[in-house]
Amino acid sequence: MSIHVEGMMQSFRYTRKALLKSNRGGVFIGLSSIAGVMGHPGAAIYAICKAAVDHTLLALEYAPRGLRVYSVAPGLIDTPAIASLNDGKRFLDDVSSSHVMKRAGKPEEVGELVAFLASKRASFMTCSQPIYVDGGALLRHALSDSILPFFDEREKAKRDKTEATSK
């Protein structure tokens, strides 16, 4: 908890002082996770920590003073840390298959978003909510009990038909 929450808040506290003192504004980008809104069994503390560092209120407080604040919340990203898990490849495949985009993200996809947010091209943006980079994981989760079963069944029927005609 001290790394995820206290570390992020200390980083913001010291960065904020320097940026406000410069009178040129600036950008603070914190990394959260979709776990902050969609936890899973065995990771409750991690989810609580990530929810705590979503920066909506910081953005509200500091935007008038020229400081843009963002929270970037990645989903499953294919990193060495994931690969090092027991059954890391299987975990990656299983979780990726449940995403709307059917794959894990790449570190550079998160990095490109962060670079954009830090640039002048994002000068009219600040964090009204975390920015999710999750391959549609939250979308799928939000719709899982409503419309998605229909689409899943339709896709399964198409696959079955294709397999039957190819035999």
Buried (B, 14 or more C-beta within 10 A) or exposed (E): EEEBBEBBBEEBEEBBEEBBEEEEBBBBBBBBBBBBBBBEEEEEEBBBBBBBBBBBEBBEEBBEEEBBBBBBBBBBBBBEEBEEEEEBEEBBEEBBEBBBBEBBBEEEBBEEBBEEBBEEEBEEBBBEEBBBBBBBBBBBBBBEEEEBEEEEEEEEEEEEEEEEEEE
